[in-house]
Amino acid sequence: MIRHHKKMLVFTSIVTLLPIVIGLLLWKHLPASVAIHFGADGQPNGYSSKIFAVFGLPFILLLLHFSCAVITNIDPKSKNISKKVFRGVLWICPLVSLVVCNMIYVYNLGYLLNTAFIGGLLIGILYLILGNFIPKIKPNYSIGFRVPWALCDSENWYHTHRFGGKCMVIGGIVLIATSPFQNVWILLVFAIIPYILPVIYSYLYYRKTMD
Protein backbone atom coordinates (compact mmCIF):
# COMPACT_ATOMS: atom_id res chain seq x y z
CA MET A 1 0.00 0.00 0.00
CA ILE A 2 2.86 2.38 0.81
CA ARG A 3 4.41 1.94 -2.63
CA HIS A 4 1.23 3.33 -4.19
CA HIS A 5 1.35 6.38 -1.89
CA LYS A 6 5.07 7.24 -1.93
CA LYS A 7 4.52 10.82 -3.05
CA MET A 8 1.80 11.34 -0.44
CA LEU A 9 4.03 9.87 2.28
CA VAL A 10 6.90 12.19 1.31
CA PHE A 11 4.61 15.23 1.18
CA THR A 12 2.95 14.50 4.53
CA SER A 13 6.38 13.91 6.07
CA ILE A 14 7.48 17.36 4.90
CA VAL A 15 4.32 18.87 6.39
CA THR A 16 5.03 17.08 9.69
CA LEU A 17 8.47 18.73 9.82
CA LEU A 18 7.20 22.16 8.71
CA PRO A 19 7.00 23.45 12.33
CA ILE A 20 10.82 23.23 12.40
CA VAL A 21 10.99 25.92 9.71
CA ILE A 22 8.44 28.03 11.60
CA GLY A 23 10.37 27.51 14.84
CA LEU A 24 13.63 28.64 13.22
CA LEU A 25 11.94 31.80 11.96
CA LEU A 26 10.72 32.48 15.51
CA TRP A 27 13.93 31.28 17.19
CA LYS A 28 15.10 34.65 18.51
CA HIS A 29 11.68 35.38 20.01
CA LEU A 30 11.20 32.05 21.81
CA PRO A 31 12.39 31.73 25.43
CA ALA A 32 15.27 29.40 26.31
CA SER A 33 12.88 27.24 28.38
CA VAL A 34 9.76 26.44 26.35
CA ALA A 35 6.45 25.37 27.91
CA ILE A 36 5.33 22.21 26.10
CA HIS A 37 2.88 20.59 28.52
CA PHE A 38 -0.19 22.04 30.21
CA GLY A 39 -2.21 20.93 33.22
CA ALA A 40 -5.95 20.65 33.76
CA ASP A 41 -6.05 24.36 34.67
CA GLY A 42 -4.51 25.30 31.33
CA GLN A 43 -1.27 26.40 32.98
CA PRO A 44 2.11 25.03 31.83
CA ASN A 45 3.51 22.25 34.01
CA GLY A 46 6.20 20.89 31.73
CA TYR A 47 9.12 22.65 30.04
CA SER A 48 11.87 21.72 27.60
CA SER A 49 14.81 23.31 25.87
CA LYS A 50 14.16 25.41 22.79
CA ILE A 51 16.07 22.84 20.69
CA PHE A 52 13.76 20.01 21.76
CA ALA A 53 10.62 22.09 21.24
CA VAL A 54 11.61 23.15 17.73
CA PHE A 55 13.35 19.99 16.49
CA GLY A 56 12.46 17.16 18.87
CA LEU A 57 8.66 17.30 18.84
CA PRO A 58 8.29 17.33 15.03
CA PHE A 59 10.78 14.47 14.68
CA ILE A 60 8.91 12.41 17.30
CA LEU A 61 5.70 13.00 15.37
CA LEU A 62 7.52 12.05 12.15
CA LEU A 63 8.52 8.70 13.70
CA LEU A 64 4.92 8.19 14.79
CA HIS A 65 3.83 9.10 11.25
CA PHE A 66 6.05 6.42 9.73
CA SER A 67 4.91 3.91 12.36
CA CYS A 68 1.24 4.48 11.50
CA ALA A 69 1.97 4.05 7.80
CA VAL A 70 3.99 0.86 8.30
CA ILE A 71 1.53 -0.73 10.75
CA THR A 72 -1.35 -0.05 8.40
CA ASN A 73 0.66 -1.35 5.45
CA ILE A 74 1.55 -4.70 7.08
CA ASP A 75 -1.94 -5.29 8.42
CA PRO A 76 -2.95 -8.89 7.49
CA LYS A 77 -6.23 -7.42 6.25
CA SER A 78 -4.73 -4.38 4.54
CA LYS A 79 -6.74 -5.17 1.40
CA ASN A 80 -9.82 -4.11 3.37
CA ILE A 81 -8.33 -0.65 3.96
CA SER A 82 -9.38 1.66 1.15
CA LYS A 83 -7.03 4.19 -0.45
CA LYS A 84 -9.15 7.04 0.94
CA VAL A 85 -8.85 5.71 4.49
CA PHE A 86 -5.08 5.18 4.13
CA ARG A 87 -4.68 8.74 2.88
CA GLY A 88 -6.60 9.86 5.96
CA VAL A 89 -4.16 7.94 8.16
CA LEU A 90 -1.25 9.70 6.46
CA TRP A 91 -2.67 13.11 7.36
CA ILE A 92 -3.20 12.52 11.09
CA CYS A 93 0.35 13.19 12.34
CA PRO A 94 1.06 16.12 9.97
CA LEU A 95 -2.06 17.95 11.17
CA VAL A 96 -1.27 17.18 14.81
CA SER A 97 2.27 18.46 14.28
CA LEU A 98 1.08 21.73 12.74
CA VAL A 99 -1.55 22.38 15.40
CA VAL A 100 0.36 21.30 18.52
CA CYS A 101 3.73 22.82 17.63
CA ASN A 102 2.23 26.13 16.53
CA MET A 103 0.08 26.30 19.67
CA ILE A 104 3.27 25.87 21.70
CA TYR A 105 4.99 28.65 19.73
CA VAL A 106 2.06 31.02 20.12
CA TYR A 107 1.84 30.45 23.88
CA ASN A 108 5.57 30.90 24.39
CA LEU A 109 5.51 34.12 22.41
CA GLY A 110 3.31 35.54 25.16
CA TYR A 111 -0.18 35.07 23.73
CA LEU A 112 -2.83 33.62 26.04
CA LEU A 113 -4.47 30.41 24.82
CA ASN A 114 -7.47 28.52 26.14
CA THR A 115 -6.11 25.04 25.49
CA ALA A 116 -9.36 23.31 26.49
CA PHE A 117 -11.37 25.43 24.04
CA ILE A 118 -8.96 24.82 21.17
CA GLY A 119 -8.71 21.12 22.04
CA GLY A 120 -12.48 20.68 22.18
CA LEU A 121 -12.93 22.47 18.86
CA LEU A 122 -10.23 20.50 17.05
CA ILE A 123 -11.23 17.10 18.47
CA GLY A 124 -14.86 17.87 17.65
CA ILE A 125 -13.99 18.57 14.01
CA LEU A 126 -11.87 15.41 13.89
CA TYR A 127 -14.75 13.34 15.28
CA LEU A 128 -17.14 14.72 12.68
CA ILE A 129 -14.73 13.64 9.94
CA LEU A 130 -14.09 10.22 11.50
CA GLY A 131 -17.81 9.69 12.06
CA ASN A 132 -18.37 9.82 8.32
CA PHE A 133 -15.44 7.48 7.53
CA ILE A 134 -15.81 4.83 10.22
CA PRO A 135 -19.03 3.19 8.97
CA LYS A 136 -17.30 2.53 5.63
CA ILE A 137 -14.27 0.76 7.12
CA LYS A 138 -14.07 -2.97 6.52
CA PRO A 139 -12.63 -5.42 9.09
CA ASN A 140 -8.92 -4.89 9.74
CA TYR A 141 -6.46 -4.86 12.64
CA SER A 142 -5.28 -1.24 12.33
CA ILE A 143 -8.23 1.15 12.03
CA GLY A 144 -11.60 1.25 13.73
CA PHE A 145 -13.05 -0.37 16.85
CA ARG A 146 -10.81 -3.44 16.82
CA VAL A 147 -12.43 -5.38 19.65
CA PRO A 148 -12.38 -9.20 19.39
CA TRP A 149 -16.17 -9.52 19.12
CA ALA A 150 -16.18 -7.33 15.99
CA LEU A 151 -13.04 -8.79 14.40
CA CYS A 152 -14.40 -12.33 14.52
CA ASP A 153 -17.82 -11.44 13.10
CA SER A 154 -18.33 -9.29 10.01
CA GLU A 155 -21.93 -8.51 10.99
CA ASN A 156 -20.81 -7.35 14.42
CA TRP A 157 -18.11 -5.21 12.81
CA TYR A 158 -20.62 -3.66 10.40
CA HIS A 159 -23.19 -2.75 13.06
CA THR A 160 -20.56 -1.67 15.59
CA HIS A 161 -19.03 0.77 13.14
CA ARG A 162 -22.35 2.14 12.00
CA PHE A 163 -23.20 2.80 15.63
CA GLY A 164 -19.67 4.08 16.28
CA GLY A 165 -19.94 6.52 13.39
CA LYS A 166 -23.09 8.01 14.93
CA CYS A 167 -21.37 8.24 18.31
CA MET A 168 -18.42 10.08 16.76
CA VAL A 169 -20.65 12.56 14.93
CA ILE A 170 -22.77 13.27 18.01
CA GLY A 171 -19.62 13.50 20.14
CA GLY A 172 -18.08 15.91 17.64
CA ILE A 173 -21.15 18.16 17.68
CA VAL A 174 -21.20 18.15 21.50
CA LEU A 175 -17.47 18.95 21.71
CA ILE A 176 -17.79 21.85 19.26
CA ALA A 177 -20.94 23.20 20.92
CA THR A 178 -19.41 23.08 24.42
CA SER A 179 -15.87 24.13 23.44
CA PRO A 180 -16.32 27.74 24.72
CA PHE A 181 -17.13 26.32 28.17
CA GLN A 182 -14.63 23.45 28.21
CA ASN A 183 -12.18 22.48 30.87
CA VAL A 184 -9.72 19.62 30.46
CA TRP A 185 -11.71 17.09 32.52
CA ILE A 186 -14.98 17.69 30.65
CA LEU A 187 -13.03 17.52 27.39
CA LEU A 188 -11.61 14.12 28.34
CA VAL A 189 -15.04 12.75 29.25
CA PHE A 190 -16.67 13.92 26.01
CA ALA A 191 -13.69 12.66 23.99
CA ILE A 192 -13.66 9.18 25.56
CA ILE A 193 -17.39 8.39 25.56
CA PRO A 194 -17.66 8.02 21.72
CA TYR A 195 -14.99 5.29 21.97
CA ILE A 196 -16.45 3.46 24.95
CA LEU A 197 -20.06 3.20 23.74
CA PRO A 198 -19.24 1.27 20.50
CA VAL A 199 -17.12 -1.22 22.50
CA ILE A 200 -20.05 -1.84 24.85
CA TYR A 201 -22.41 -2.07 21.88
CA SER A 202 -20.14 -4.61 20.16
CA TYR A 203 -20.05 -6.82 23.26
CA LEU A 204 -23.82 -6.64 23.76
CA TYR A 205 -24.34 -7.51 20.08
CA TYR A 206 -22.01 -10.47 20.54
CA ARG A 207 -23.93 -11.68 23.61
CA LYS A 208 -27.21 -11.28 21.77
CA THR A 209 -26.05 -13.42 18.83
CA MET A 210 -24.73 -16.06 21.22
CA ASP A 211 -28.09 -16.51 22.96
Secondary structure as GFF3:
##gff-version 3
##sequence-region A 1 211
A	DSSP	three_ten_helix	2	5	.	.	.	ID=ss1
A	DSSP	alpha_helix	6	25	.	.	.	ID=ss2
A	DSSP	three_ten_helix	27	29	.	.	.	ID=ss3
A	DSSP	beta_strand	33	38	.	.	.	ID=ss4
A	DSSP	beta_strand	44	49	.	.	.	ID=ss5
A	DSSP	alpha_helix	50	51	.	.	.	ID=ss6
A	DSSP	pi_helix	52	56	.	.	.	ID=ss7
A	DSSP	alpha_helix	57	73	.	.	.	ID=ss8
A	DSSP	three_ten_helix	78	80	.	.	.	ID=ss9
A	DSSP	alpha_helix	83	108	.	.	.	ID=ss10
A	DSSP	alpha_helix	115	133	.	.	.	ID=ss11
A	DSSP	three_ten_helix	134	136	.	.	.	ID=ss12
A	DSSP	alpha_helix	148	151	.	.	.	ID=ss13
A	DSSP	alpha_helix	154	178	.	.	.	ID=ss14
A	DSSP	three_ten_helix	179	181	.	.	.	ID=ss15
A	DSSP	alpha_helix	184	210	.	.	.	ID=ss16
###
